[in-house]
């Protein structure tokens, strides 16, 4: 039928049918569909590669006959050169939806999903440190789309960490970000990784800081008057030589009933090896002071979460003790050095620290499986006696 506006006005759907389709004799492929309710809409029907497609154009009220013919001519022209307009529209719609989803995926949401869906397979300490480091470096971008984070933003944040003297943290933060974005990239949630191929970060100078007995005593006394859990964490660091996250995230379930032994589960140790720490009497005494009201032995301010205010508490500790230019991790080196001074054998010291390098690496680590349980207990008891003497 050669359609015209006045003819279209008179067309109706025959009784007993749901709809009626009328082809336009002027424009190939253009059809007018009339339903039983009287609504009229345009569509284009074409066959490409043996597949017939019906593509809606819009209602007659929104699209005049002239405009419908122009739209149909464009689609049929595309078909003539092998372009499937329906497939193109479907792909464009999918891209638009994906773009909208990426806009909704904030950096904070990405990191949270990474933690919940991927980092559950990693050590709890790694998961906590990764999330904390990324939030600290990119707090201003946390609620913005992750896809809007550009390489220059990443470089600026890592440069700021290096200028502040935190070269190692800059390196780790870059690695955390690269891992998180690569995970999202593989899942199709993002199109690019702004952390890939970053400028190299120079190696940090190897730390050698060891606290003297006088400094250690001053730090201990200051820790005694500081609020829990930080004060207790510091004293346990000084007595055991373990890592701060291992102590801060210690659950009661890792402690023996009599508090004589602390068994750190593999998922919480750096080398993913179960580590048994004999607790000296002073260390056990610190733990006895704590009421068992939560799963964590040394919970932070928020119920169920470990302590998190490290920087502020450390600054207060420095002020109270008068000891400066040191880090909490230096207590681990101080304990190791102190054990050497007390005549403890190197392999026992490494066992106390849960090191698998040095004397316990390679073929020795494979064939010599002695756990040094008695030697470790004597070593940490001797160190505790030394600590109480200097305090």
N, C-alpha and C positions, 0 to 999 in steps of 0.2 A: 504494500500500500504506500502511495506517495503521501507521506504525512504532512499535515499543515496544522497550525495552531487551532483553527476553528474545527478541524476534523478531530483533533485530539480531545477537544472539549466534549464532543458528542460520544466518544468511544466509551463502552461499558463492558463489564464482564457478563457473559451470558448466564442466565439462571441455571443453577445446578452445578456450576463449575467454581473452583477456588480462584482461578485467575485466567487471564487471556494474554497472549504474547503476540504483538504485532510488529512485523519487520518493516523497516523504512526502505522503500525502493530507491531513494536518492543516495543514502549513505550505506555502503556495504557493512554488515556486521552490527548495525544499530537496531535495537529492539526497544519497544515500549511495553512495559508489563502493567496490566490493569488487574487489580484484585477485586474480590467480591464486595469489599467495603468501599470501593471507589477510588482507592489510592492509586497513583500512577507514578512509575519510576522508570529510569533509563538503565539499560545494560548493553554491553558489547559481547557478542558471541563470536569466537574465532577458534580455528584449529591449527595447532602447531606441533610438528613432530608426532602426528597421529593422536594428539590429545586435544579434546575439545574443552574450552574454558568459557565460563560465563562470568563476566566481570562487571559488578555493579558500578554505575556512574553517579547516581544520586536521584533524588525525587524530581518530578516534573516541575514542582513549585520552586525548587532551588535552581533548576537548570532548564533553560529555554530549549526549544527545538534546535535553534541555530547553534547554541553552545554545545548541545549534546552531539550534533553532527561534527563539530570541530574536534571534540574529545575523541569521538569514535574514529575519525580519520587519522588522528595521531596514533592511536593504539593499533589500527590496522596497518599503518605505515611502518610501525615498529615491527609488527609481525612479519611483514614482507622481507625484512632484513634479518629475521631470526631472533628477535627480541621478544621475550615473553613478559608482557607488562604486568600480569598478575603475579608472576614469580618475583619480579623486581619490587613490586609494592610490598609483597610479603617479607622480602629481605629487608626493605627499608623500615617496615614496622618492627621487625625483630631487632634491628640496630637501634631504633628509637627506644624500645623497651630496655635493651641492654644499657644504653646510655643513661636512661632514667635510673636504672638500678645502680649503676656506678656512681651517679650523683648522690644517691641515698646512702651509699656505702662510705661512711666517714672513716677517717683514720682510726679513731677509737673503736668503731665497730669492727673494722678489719682485724685490729690487734686482738680484740676480745674473741672473735671467731677463731683466729689462729691459735690462741691459747686454749680454747675449749675443744676444738676439733683436731688439733695437731700436737700441741705442747703437753697434752696429758700423757704422751708417750715419753716425755723427757723428765729429767729430775725436777722436783718442785722448786729447788733453788734456782735452776736455770730459767724456768718459766717465770718466777717472780722477778728475777733480775732483768730478764728481757723486757717484760711489760713495763717495769719501773723505769728502765733506761730510755725506752722509746717515749714514754709519757713525759719524762723530764726534758728530753731534747726537743720534743715537738708538741709541747703543751698548747702552744698557740694555734696549732693546726688540728688538734684532737677532734674537734667537732666539725671540721670542714671535710669535703669529699676527699677520699684517699687519692683519687686520680688527679686531683689538682696539686698534689705535692710534687714539685719539680726538683730536678737535680740541683739547681742552684740553692733551693731551700735546704736540701740535705747537706750540701757542702758548707753552707753558712752555719748550720747547727753544729756540725762536726768540727768546723774551724773554731767555733766559740768554745767548745769543750777543750780543744788543744791549747788555746790561748789561756784558758783558766788553769792549765797544768794537768788536765785529765786526759793525757794522750791515750792511755790504755782503755779508758772508758769510751773515748771517741771511736777507737778501733772496734770495741765490742758492740757499741751502738750501731755502727755501720753494718756489722755482721748480722745483728738481730733484724735490722730493717730489711736488709737484702733477703734474708730467709723468709720473713713475713710476706713481703711483696711477691717473692717467687712462688710461694705457696698459693697466694691469691691468683697469680698469673696462670698457674697450672690448672686452677679450677675455673678459669674463664671469667673471673670476677673483675679483672683489670686487663689493660692492654699493654702496659709498660712498667718497668721496674726502675724507679729513679735512683736506686741504691747500686745499680750495676755499674761496673767500670769506673768507680770513684777514684779520685786522686789518692795515691798511696799515703798512708799515715806512718810516719817514722816510728821505729821501735822505741818504747819507753826505756829510760835509763833503769838498769836493774837496781832495785832498792836493797840497801844493806843496813837500814836503820835497826839497831838493837837497843832497847832501853836498858839503862844501867840499873843496878839494884836500887839506888836512891830514887830514880825516876819511877821504877816499877812500884816501889812502896808508896810514892806520892799518888800515883794513879789509883792504886788499890784503896787508899784512904779516901780519895775523892769519890770513887765509885761507891763506897760504903754509905755515903750520905746522899747519893743521888737517888731519884725515884726509881721504882721498879717499873718495867723489867730491865731498863738499860743498865743500871748499876750492877744487878746480878749477872747480866750477860757479860759485862766487862770482867768481873771477877772470875767467871767460869772460863772466859777466854784465857786469862792469865794462868789459871790452874791446869787447863787441859791442852792448850795449844791447838784446839780445833778451829774450824772456820766459823765466822760469825753467823752465816746463814744456817749452818747446821745447828748451832746453839739456839738462835732466835726462833727456828721452826721446830724445835724439839717437842714431840708429843710425849705424853706420859707413858704411852704404850711402848716406847723404846727403852724405858728405864726399868731395871729390875725392882722387885717389890722392896728390897732392903736398900735400894739406891747405891749399890756397890758397883753396878755395871750399867753402862749406856751403850746400846747396840744401835748404830745408825744404819738404817736400811739402805740397800744399794741405790734405790731411786733418788736418795737424798745426798749421796756422796759424789764428789767430782769425778772420780774414776769408776763409779758405778760398782764398787766392791763393798760388800757388807763390812762395817768397821766396828769392832768392839773396843770401847774405851773404858778401862778400869777407873772408877771414880775414887779419888782420895777422900779422906774424912772431911776436910774443909769444903770440898766440892759437894759432897753429899749433904753437909750441914746447910749449905746455901739452898739446896733443893727442898730440904725438909721445912724450910720457912714458908714455902709457897702453898697456899690452899689449893686443893685439886678441884676446881670448879669448872674448868674448861678442858678441852682435849689437849691444847697446847700448854706446856709447862710455864712458858714465859710469854703470855699473850700480850698483844699491843692494846692500844686504847679502844679499838673497835673489836667487839666480841668475835672470837673465832679467827681473828687475823693476827699475823705476827707483827712485832714491833717495826715501825717504819720511819720514825723521826731521827734517823742516824746523824745527819749533819748538825742539827740544832743541839742534840744531846752531846755529841762529840765536842762541839765548841764550848759547851758548859763544863764538860770534863776537863778540857785544857785549862780553862780559867780557874777552876777549883784546884787542880793539881799543880799548876805552874809548869807543866811539861808541854812543850810545843814541838812542831815539826815532826809529827809522827802520825801513823795511821793505826786503826784497830788491827789491821792484818799484821802489823809489825810485832804484835804480841805473839803471834805464831812463830815468827823467826826468833823472838826473844826466848821463848820456851825451848826451842830447838837448841839454841846456843847455850842456854843455861844447863840443859841436860848434858851437853858435851863437857861443860866445865865441871859437872858433877861426876864425870868419868863414865857416863852411860855409853854403851857401844853404839856405833853409827846405825847398824841394822835395827837396833831396838828403837832408837829415836825415829827412824823412818817408819817403823811400824806404828809408833805412837801417833805420827802425823798422817798415817794412811797414804804414804808415798809408795808408788810402785816403780819409781825411777831409781837411779843410783845403785846401791848395793842389792836392791830387790828386783832389778830389771832383767830382761833377757832370759837366758837359760837358767840363771840362778833362781829367778822368780818362778820358773816352771817346775823345777825339781826340788827346790827347798820350800816346803809348804808349812814349816813351823810357824805357829801364830804368835809366839813370844808373849802369851797371855801373862805368865808369871813375871817375866822380865818387864813388861809394860806396867804392870801394877806397881812393882818395886820402883821403877823409874819415876812414875807420876807421884808416888808417895814421897819419894826423896825430894822431888821438886816442890811438892806442897809444904814439906817441912822447911825447905829453904825459903819459900815465900813467907811462911809464918814468922820465920826468924827475922827477915829483913823488914817485915811490917811491924 
